[in-house]
Amino acid sequence: MIKITHKQANILSIKLSSTSKVRALRFVRGRLSLFNKNTAKKAKFVIVTPNPEIVIKAQKDRELIRIINAANLSLPDGIGLAAAYKFVSFRAPKWKILRAPVLLVQGFMVGLAVLFGDRWLTKDLNIIKGRELFLELMKLANKKGWRVFLLGGEDGEAGIAVKNLQKSLKKVVLESAQGPMLDENAIPVSRKDVKIEQDVVRSINKLKPHLLFVAFGAPKQEKWVDKWMENLSIGGAMVVGGTFNYMAKKTALPPKQMEKLGLEWLWRLITQPGRAKRIFTAFPLFPLKVYWHRLTH
């Protein structure tokens, strides 16, 4: 079995893999070299991409924690996770009277680093954005002539993403489906959706894709992959959240400078005000949760 060596981090009971894009791609390439062989079932893999919002959701969802922690790669997607890991790695004073103010100072230092020195943060926990790894995997799939299935998204995003990708990727075999409407436990919400789910599974197994990308949003996508993984004829699966939205060009990517400064959340708030509640979960709720956990443990 192909293995990958990487540093493991833990934030609020969520395991995170600190590795590079190059090593992640090498891992996928190695696993898929066994696809269509007798060992293919053992070589199946799952890649998850937790961000601060998902970590917060998992605090009330033990099943989601189990699924994320069981994944072959749990790639941190968001500078907030690197900041949190740096913060929890600091030594805190044993005297309780000093603990709160010292942690506040440490938190302030980390906050400044998010804006002015993110390399200091990512030295300990490397950030790999899901959409960037998706694109790298698509380029690799095109080079290798792999089969790829895109599942999920909203309003036909997967299909539009396929058309956009095919403009530059001519050798990869691409198929897509929007899939069923699911509840928070990845259960179809109606009989019609049960039928849609069954049809989707048949389509996936007919194609036998090397890679399956699932974009139902957390925690649906993680739970759906976990539920169906054993019955899918695939090389590996990766959950990709809102990636199809970007690939379908329905949402503009944040300017590189804002992304570099860790201000993607601000860009999303400006361009997608309807996401305000979700953005609030990532900031300031997530850092406050990490601070409180550090203070009380």
Residue pairs with C-beta under 8 A, 6 or more apart in sequence:
1 39
1 42
1 43
2 27
2 30
2 31
2 33
2 34
2 43
4 19
4 23
4 24
4 26
4 27
4 72
4 73
5 23
6 17
6 18
6 19
6 23
6 73
7 17
7 18
7 19
7 125
8 15
8 16
8 17
8 18
9 15
9 16
9 17
9 18
9 76
9 85
9 124
9 125
10 16
11 55
11 81
11 84
11 85
11 88
11 290
12 55
12 58
12 59
12 289
12 290
12 293
13 58
13 59
13 65
13 69
14 50
14 54
14 55
14 58
14 65
14 68
14 69
14 74
15 68
15 69
15 74
16 50
16 74
16 75
16 76
16 81
16 85
16 125
17 73
17 74
17 75
17 76
18 76
18 124
18 125
18 126
19 73
19 75
19 126
19 128
20 126
20 128
21 128
21 132
21 133
21 136
24 47
24 73
24 75
24 128
24 133
25 136
25 137
25 140
27 45
27 72
27 73
28 45
28 47
28 137
28 140
28 211
28 236
29 140
31 43
31 44
31 45
31 235
31 236
32 43
32 144
32 146
32 210
32 211
32 235
32 236
34 40
34 42
34 43
35 43
35 210
35 235
36 208
37 43
40 235
43 235
44 229
44 234
44 235
44 236
45 72
45 73
45 235
45 236
45 237
46 70
46 71
46 72
46 73
46 225
46 226
46 229
46 236
46 237
46 238
47 71
47 72
47 73
47 74
47 75
47 133
47 236
47 237
47 238
47 239
48 67
48 68
48 71
48 73
48 74
48 75
48 222
48 238
48 239
49 74
49 75
49 76
49 77
49 128
49 129
49 130
49 133
49 238
49 239
49 240
49 241
50 58
50 68
50 74
50 75
50 76
50 77
50 81
50 218
51 76
51 77
51 78
51 80
51 81
51 241
51 282
52 78
52 80
52 81
52 84
52 281
52 282
52 283
52 286
53 218
53 278
53 281
53 282
53 286
54 64
54 68
54 218
54 219
55 81
55 286
56 281
56 282
56 285
56 286
56 289
57 64
57 218
57 219
57 281
58 64
58 65
58 68
58 219
59 289
61 219
63 185
63 219
63 223
64 218
64 219
64 222
64 223
67 219
67 222
67 223
67 225
67 226
68 74
68 222
70 226
72 236
75 128
75 130
75 133
76 82
76 85
76 125
76 126
76 127
76 128
77 127
77 128
77 129
77 130
77 241
78 127
78 129
78 264
78 282
79 114
79 118
79 121
79 122
79 127
79 262
80 114
80 262
80 282
80 283
80 286
80 287
81 125
81 127
82 118
82 121
82 122
82 124
82 125
82 126
82 127
83 110
83 111
83 113
83 114
83 121
83 262
83 287
84 286
84 287
84 290
85 121
85 124
85 125
86 110
86 113
86 120
86 121
86 124
86 125
87 106
87 107
87 110
87 287
87 290
87 291
87 294
88 290
88 294
89 124
90 106
92 99
92 102
92 103
92 106
92 294
93 99
93 102
99 295
100 295
103 291
103 294
103 295
104 291
107 287
107 291
110 121
111 287
113 120
113 121
114 121
114 261
114 262
115 261
115 262
118 260
118 261
118 262
130 238
130 239
130 240
130 241
130 243
131 240
131 242
131 243
131 246
131 247
133 238
134 213
134 238
134 240
134 243
134 247
137 211
137 238
138 148
138 165
138 169
138 172
139 169
140 146
141 148
141 169
141 172
141 210
141 211
142 169
142 170
142 171
142 172
143 171
144 210
145 171
145 172
145 173
146 172
146 173
146 209
146 210
146 211
146 235
147 172
147 173
147 175
147 207
147 208
147 209
147 210
147 211
148 172
148 173
148 174
148 175
148 209
148 210
148 211
148 212
148 213
149 174
149 175
149 176
149 177
149 203
149 204
149 207
149 209
149 211
149 212
149 213
149 234
150 158
150 161
150 162
150 174
150 175
150 176
150 177
150 213
150 215
150 244
151 158
151 176
151 177
151 178
151 179
151 200
151 204
151 212
151 213
151 214
151 215
151 216
152 158
152 178
152 179
152 214
152 215
152 216
152 217
152 221
152 244
153 161
153 178
153 215
153 244
153 245
153 248
154 178
154 245
155 250
156 178
156 248
157 178
157 215
157 244
157 245
157 247
157 248
157 250
158 176
158 177
158 178
158 215
158 244
158 248
159 176
159 178
160 244
160 247
160 248
160 249
160 250
161 176
161 244
161 247
161 248
162 174
162 175
162 176
164 247
164 248
164 249
165 172
165 174
165 247
166 174
173 207
173 209
175 203
175 207
175 209
177 199
177 200
177 203
179 196
179 197
179 200
179 216
180 188
180 189
180 193
180 194
180 196
180 197
180 200
181 188
181 189
181 190
181 193
182 188
182 189
182 193
182 216
182 220
182 224
183 189
183 220
184 219
184 220
185 223
186 216
186 219
186 220
186 221
186 223
186 224
186 226
186 227
188 194
188 196
188 197
201 228
201 231
201 232
204 212
204 232
204 233
204 234
205 231
205 232
205 233
208 233
208 234
209 234
209 235
210 234
210 235
210 236
211 234
211 235
211 236
211 237
211 238
212 225
212 232
212 234
212 236
212 237
212 238
213 237
213 238
213 239
213 240
213 243
213 244
214 221
214 224
214 225
214 237
214 238
214 239
214 240
215 221
215 239
215 240
215 241
215 242
215 243
215 244
216 224
216 239
217 241
217 242
218 239
218 241
221 239
221 240
221 241
222 239
225 237
225 239
229 237
242 251
245 251
246 253
251 271
251 272
252 271
254 263
254 264
254 267
254 268
255 267
258 264
258 266
258 267
259 267
265 279
265 282
265 283
268 275
268 279
269 275
269 276
269 279
